[in-house]
Amino acid sequence: MYITQEVLHQLEQKYGVPRIFRTACTMSQKEFELLKWSMRNGRAHDVTLFIFKGAQIAVIRKPSYPPGLYRPPSGGIERGEDFETGAQREAYEETGLEIQLQKYLLKAYVDFSFEGEVVSWTSHVFTAQAIGGHLQPVDTKEIAGARWATLNELKTNLWTGLQNSKSAGLRYRAELQAISCNTMEER
């Protein structure tokens, strides 16, 4: 992983110390191979963004998702890229929104596995404020749609869709979403 402890310390100084969460997830061979492909350049993380505009939260849908299935956007920081710049880039690519990070909400450590092989991954979850742009995906190859949702939707029907998915990765996203929503309500 090329996001160093120094970078994480600086993020914690600026955006707060996140809640720590640990879990494990058994994947299908296809999902596990896709995950390992995404790690080909040393990446072992994602930044997940709860982007607010008032009480609304931006959610995205990928082309492979079942109809109606949306979740908060996420993506990887590029090697050598400033973390905040990378988070802003990912937000723009997936939602068309310009953002300002607000709070480092959650650091989730997950061990993904398939038939005894395990890879470790970290999800860095932030809240952010939309400060410009229009909710419309820029990277339309990766993102099929975006819309606004409420926190209640994230905790109910959008969570249920992820949780009931056949995809272990989407079930992990449901777990991450639930912990994040609970953490936001506690703070």
Sequence and secondary structure as in RCSB ss.txt:
>XXXX:A:sequence
MYITQEVLHQLEQKYGVPRIFRTACTMSQKEFELLKWSMRNGRAHDVTLFIFKGAQIAVIRKPSYPPGLYRPPSG
GIERGEDFETGAQREAYEETGLEIQLQKYLLKAYVDFSFEGEVVSWTSHVFTAQAIGGHLQPVDTKEIAGARWAT
LNELKTNLWTGLQNSKSAGLRYRAELQAISCNTMEER
>XXXX:A:secstr
  S HHHHHHHHHHH   EEEEEEEE  HHHHHHHHHHTTTS  EEEEEEEEETTEEEEEE TTS TT  B  EE
   TT  HHHHHHHHHHHHHSEEEEEEEEEEEEEEEEEETTEEEEEEEEEEEEEEEEE S  S TTT  EEEEEE
HHHHHTHHHHHHHT S HHHHHHHHHHHHHHHHHHH 
